[in-house]
């Protein structure tokens, strides 16, 4: 047991949130490539000359060396790969980057390893940094990756009620998370237009590296947001709040 408590871990990670701790320290929540979501303490990180000032900012992506403790890890060394501070350039990029981090925090249990989802988060941050695609569609794609990783994957191959093969549908079942054919009852479902259905199916079937050229109408964007946010709010203990400001501004 003693050897385990002194274990040294090395992994790539992204800082998803931080909190002040004691007089000079920080608690840092990391989404790591090799160990999932973990909490670590960065000793002295709040001091003006701390070597951890930059590396413990939200969204920072780096190679972390940690000591594994009984309850908390301790950050020993960080090599920054990309600080992603360009994500702070305007309200949209700040809000969506914060939203992605919040989704990781809300939907994943500690120590659950999700290497593909980690890769997706890094990809999403590079997409935002380089402004290569519509940020709203990027958010919907990342939400779908979250749902897949946590057991709520959307299934488009068959009607979720009668199991008949279908290629298009105008209703998504909010219990089984898939399409309903024209013949089945539409109870506990939400309407979806044909263009939005095809977009949702595309985002579900292709990886993050294939979605940057897709063009989506404003109407379909709103439909996608409504459907995916509803599914997310139903299935996790906390509801994401990062995008609530946009909902408020849309009313004016």
N, C-alpha and C positions, 0 to 999 in steps of 0.2 A: 504493500500500500504506500509506503514511504516513497518508493521510486516513482509511483504514478503521480503523487502530489507534486513532485519536482520535475515532471515531464516538460520538455521544451517543444513547443509547437511552432511550425513555420508554414505559413499559408498566405495566399493572396486574399484580400478582403476589401470590402467597401464599408465605410462608416455610415450607418443608417440613422443614428441619433446619438446625442450625448446629454449628459446631465452633470451639473456641478456636484462635487463630492468632497466633503470635509473642507479644509481651508484652501488647499492648493491643487487638489486632484480633480480628475474627471472620471465619470463612468462613461464607457464607450460601448455602444452596441454595434457589433460587427456582423456583417453577412459574409461568411468565409466560403471559399471554394471547397475546402476539404473537411470542415467540421460543422457546417451549417451556421445558424445564428447563435452567437455567443456574446456574453457580456464580459468586459475587461475593465480594469482600472489603469488609467494613465497617471502615474504618480508625478506630481509637480506640473501637470499640463497647463495649469492656470497661471503659473508664474510667467512674468513678462519675457524671460530669457529661456523658457523651456524649449527643449528640442522637439517637443510633441505639439507645439502650437498649430502648425500647418497640417500635420498628419492626423489630427483628431477632429478636424472640421468635417461636418456632414458632407457626404458624397466623395470624400477622398478615397482614392483607390491605390492600394499599395501592397507591398510584401511585408507581412507582420511576423515578428518573432515574439512569442508569448510564453510565459511560465504558466503552466496549468495548476491552479490552486484547487482547494476543496470546493469552494463556492464561486470564486471569481478567478478569471485569468488576469495576469498582469502583463501589460505591454512592456517589452524589453527593448525592442528596436523596430523601426519602421523605415522602409525604403519606398518613397513615393513613386508610383508608376505614372499616375495622372491625378492632380488635385481636383480636377473638374470644376475649378472655380469659375470657368466660363459659363457654367450653368446658372450662375447668379446674375447674368447680364440684364435680365428683364423679368417682369412679373410672371410671364408665361413659363419661362424656363425654370425659374425658382420654384414655382408652384408645382409643376409636373415632376421635377426631380424629387421634391419633397413627398409628393404623392407616391411615387414608385418606392421610395424608402419606407413610407408608412405602410404600404401594402405588404412588404416583406415583414415588417414588424408585427402587423396584425395577424397575418395568415399563417405564419410558420411557427412551429414549436422550436424551442431551443434544441440544439444539437442534431436536428434533422438535416441530413446532407442532401443538397439539391444542386449538383454541379451544373446541370443544363440551365437551371433558372439563374444561377450565378452568372453564367455566360450571357444569358439574355439581359440581365440588368446592366452588365458592363457594355453590351452592344447598344442598349437603349441610351445610356449616358453618352456614348460616342456619337450616336445619331443626333442627340440634342445639341451636343457641343459643336458639331459640324453643320447643323441645320440642314440635314439631308432629306427630311420628310415632314409631312404634316404631324405636328406634335399630338393632336387629338387622336389620330389613327394609331400612332405609336403607343399611346396610353391604352387604347382598346386592345391592341395586340398583346401588350404586357399583361393586361388583366386576364386575357385568355390563357397566357402561360402560367399565371398564378393559379387559375382554376384547375388546369391540367395537373400541376404539381401537387395540389392538395386534395385531389380526388373528386373534383367536380367538372370533369371534362365534358364538353359538349359533343354529342354524337349525332352526326348528320347522315348516316348511312340508311337508317330505317325510321319509320314512325315509332316513337317511343311507347306507343300504346298497343297497336296491333302488330308491330314488327314488320309491316310491309315495307319493301324498298321504295324510297321516294327520292326525287331529285330536287324538288322545290316544295316550300311550305310557307303558309302565312301565319303560323302560330308556333311559338316556342313554349314547351311545357316547363313550368317553373318548379316542378318537383323532380322530374327525371332529366331535365336539361337537354332537350333535343326537340326535333320537329314533330308536329302532329299532322297526319294526312288529312285530306279533305273530308273523309268519311267518319273520322273519330270525333268524340265529344271534345269541346274546347275548354272545359272547366279547368281552372288553375293554370291558365296560359296567358300569353301576351302576344298581341298582334305584331307582325313584322312584314314589311313590304318585300316584294321580290328582289329589288336591287340590294336592300339591306341584308336580306337572307344570303344572297350570293357573296356579299362582302364579308359577312360573319363567317361563312363557310371557308372562304379563302384565307382569312386571318387565322382560322383554326387549323387549317391543313398545312400551312407553309411556315417555315422557320422565320426568325427575325431578319435573316439576311435576304429574304425574298420579298419583303413587304414595302420597301422604301419607295417604290415607283407607283404604288396604287393611288388612284384619284377617287375621292368619295364626295358625294353631294352633301350639302349642309343638312338636308332632311335625313339622309341616312346616318350622318354623324350623330344627330340627336337621337335617332332610334337606337343606334348601337349603345350610346351612353346610357339611355334609359334601361335597356335590357340587361346590360352587364352590371351596372351599378345596383340594380334590383337583386340580381343573383348574388352578388358579393355581400350586400347588406343582409341577406337572408342566412348566410352560411358561416359567418364568423362572429366572434364574441363582441367585437367592436366595429363600428362603422367608420370608414375613412372620412376624415374631415378636411383634408388638404384642398379639395376642389369645391368646397362649399361656397367659397368667396365668388367663384365664377357663376354659380347658381344664383347668388344674390345679385350680382351685377347684371345678369341677363334679364332681371325683372324691370330694369330701368332703361 
